């Protein structure tokens, strides 16, 4: 068996922390004879070196029962086809409702529908920061769609309700 000397720039197998695969990596940094940092040849990310040899102490990976018979005399599997990274906990998903509304509060679409009630015949004016808008008027915004002016404030701002929610826009500039 030939043991090759490993140095910066050498190619080694490592478990990529980004693409979650066992792939070839280039050694970027070493401390003494220990590999510290590698760069993945697949995705290009730089990360700490993770040895492809799974130690019994590290609960980072799980193995199928079928692979238990494929272990060599050293107690390690000869190939890594059964490698599976441990699943990470799911992140909390942000609520689709605006802040300040509880679970049972009206959705922005419902508020918009209530504000639009009785205004079917009224024509919406195109939004421009130079125009002046008044409460109850319909405004056609290029990104938000048709909305209703709900309030004015500071002389040059107004709040309007759109299907996606309430927005503050400028006017009279």
KARA-V529903 format. One record per residue. N is the residue number from 0. PSI is psi as a letter, one per 20 degrees, with the letter a starting at -180 (999 if undefined). D_CENTER is the distance of its C-alpha to the mean C-alpha in Angstrom with 1 decimal. Layout:
N PSI D_CENTER
N PSI D_CENTER
This chain:
0 p 45.7
1 p 44.7
2 o 42.4
3 q 40.7
4 p 40.1
5 p 36.5
6 r 35.8
7 p 33.2
8 i 32.4
9 q 33.3
10 p 31.2
11 r 30.1
12 p 28.1
13 r 25.1
14 o 22.1
15 p 19.0
16 i 16.3
17 g 13.7
18 j 15.0
19 k 16.7
20 q 20.1
21 o 23.5
22 r 24.3
23 p 26.5
24 q 25.6
25 p 27.7
26 p 28.9
27 g 27.9
28 q 29.4
29 q 32.0
30 o 33.8
31 c 37.3
32 j 37.0
33 p 33.5
34 p 30.5
35 g 27.8
36 p 25.2
37 r 24.5
38 p 22.8
39 p 21.5
40 i 23.6
41 g 21.0
42 i 17.7
43 j 19.4
44 q 17.4
45 p 19.7
46 r 19.6
47 q 22.2
48 p 24.6
49 o 24.2
50 p 27.4
51 i 27.5
52 o 30.4
53 p 29.2
54 q 31.2
55 h 32.4
56 h 31.3
57 o 27.6
58 k 25.9
59 h 22.8
60 q 23.7
61 q 25.5
62 q 28.3
63 q 29.9
64 h 33.5
65 h 34.7
66 i 33.8
67 h 36.0
68 i 39.1
69 j 37.7
70 q 37.8
71 a 40.2
72 h 42.9
73 i 40.5
74 j 38.4
75 q 35.4
76 q 34.3
77 h 35.6
78 r 32.5
79 k 28.9
80 h 28.4
81 j 27.7
82 p 24.9
83 p 21.9
84 q 19.2
85 p 19.0
86 q 16.2
87 q 13.9
88 q 14.0
89 q 11.6
90 q 9.6
91 p 11.3
92 p 10.3
93 q 11.4
94 q 14.8
95 i 15.7
96 q 18.9
97 r 19.6
98 q 20.3
99 i 23.8
100 p 24.2
101 a 24.7
102 h 23.9
103 j 27.2
104 r 27.0
105 q 27.2
106 r 24.2
107 h 24.0
108 h 25.4
109 g 28.4
110 g 29.1
111 g 29.1
112 g 31.4
113 g 33.8
114 h 33.9
115 i 34.7
116 p 37.5
117 j 40.8
118 j 39.5
119 h 39.5
120 i 42.4
121 p 41.1
122 p 39.7
123 p 36.5
124 q 36.9
125 p 34.5
126 p 32.5
127 p 33.7
128 i 33.5
129 h 37.3
130 r 38.2
131 p 39.1
132 q 37.8
133 r 39.4
134 p 38.3
135 i 38.2
136 q 37.8
137 p 35.4
138 p 33.2
139 o 31.5
140 p 28.3
141 h 27.0
142 h 23.3
143 i 23.7
144 b 26.7
145 p 29.8
146 r 29.9
147 p 32.7
148 p 33.6
149 h 33.7
150 q 34.9
151 q 35.9
152 q 35.5
153 j 36.6
154 h 38.7
155 j 36.0
156 q 33.0
157 q 32.5
158 p 30.1
159 q 29.5
160 p 27.9
161 r 26.0
162 h 24.5
163 i 21.0
164 a 22.4
165 p 24.7
166 q 24.6
167 p 26.9
168 q 28.5
169 q 31.3
170 r 34.8
171 l 38.3
172 999 37.4
